[in-house]
């Protein structure tokens, strides 16, 4: 039972870090990356669909993306979805594909993006600490029910704390790398 708690705890902490990295991928840095469009939903065939399920998205250079819908009838819908998204991107539709240029963000915008990345990292830290709290609670329940000895619970608690420290360290390292990427001119 303790091994199951430890395994679940580590798995949840890993997933929290992965979720934060996905959030980081959507933070625009002035560098063109197809992942920026992952959350943009296009009204297609009567239901909302992600762009990457309707088109090929390529990064042609560091500052531009090309979107080529498989069905050319979807060009207007893709263009509209990008315009109405909160990304602040301006698509250029030439009738065959859509080009998006990523202007270099101003210093003020970079500072805003850094704050956004820090908020994502803090949310991940809080989630990690909540996972630790839940694991420790489950260990205490095992001890109270007599399903585990006090020594085993203490040992497992130390292991949970080690997982937590490692997860927080990975979050901080990822944040530092993202901040460097955002502030890069």
FENCORPE-V484308 format. One record per backbone hydrogen bond with DSSP energy under -1.0 kcal/mol. NH is the residue of the N-H (numbers start at 0). CO is the residue of the C=O. Records with the same first field share a line. If there is no record, write none. Layout:
NH: CO, CO
//
This chain:
4: 0
5: 1
6: 2
7: 3
8: 4
9: 5
10: 6
11: 7
12: 8
13: 9
14: 10
15: 11
16: 12
17: 13
18: 14
19: 15
20: 16
21: 17
22: 18
23: 19
24: 20
26: 23
31: 61
35: 32
36: 33
37: 34
39: 36
41: 48
43: 41, 46
46: 43
48: 41
50: 39
52: 49
53: 50
54: 50
55: 67
57: 65
59: 63
60: 63
63: 60
64: 99
65: 57
66: 97
67: 55
69: 53
73: 70
74: 71
77: 73
78: 74
79: 75
80: 76
81: 77
82: 78
83: 79
91: 98
93: 96
97: 66
98: 91
99: 64
101: 62
109: 105
110: 106
111: 107
112: 108
113: 109
114: 110
115: 111
116: 112
117: 113
118: 114
119: 115
120: 116
121: 117
122: 118
123: 119
124: 120
125: 121
126: 122
127: 123
128: 124
129: 125
130: 126
131: 127
132: 128
133: 129
134: 130
135: 131
136: 132
137: 133
138: 134
139: 135
140: 136
141: 137
142: 138
143: 139
144: 140
146: 141
152: 148
153: 149
154: 150
155: 151
156: 152
157: 153
158: 154
159: 155
160: 156
161: 157
162: 158
163: 159
164: 160
165: 161
166: 162
167: 163
168: 164
169: 165
170: 166
171: 167
172: 168
173: 169
174: 170
175: 171
176: 172
177: 173
178: 174
179: 175
180: 176
181: 177
182: 178
//
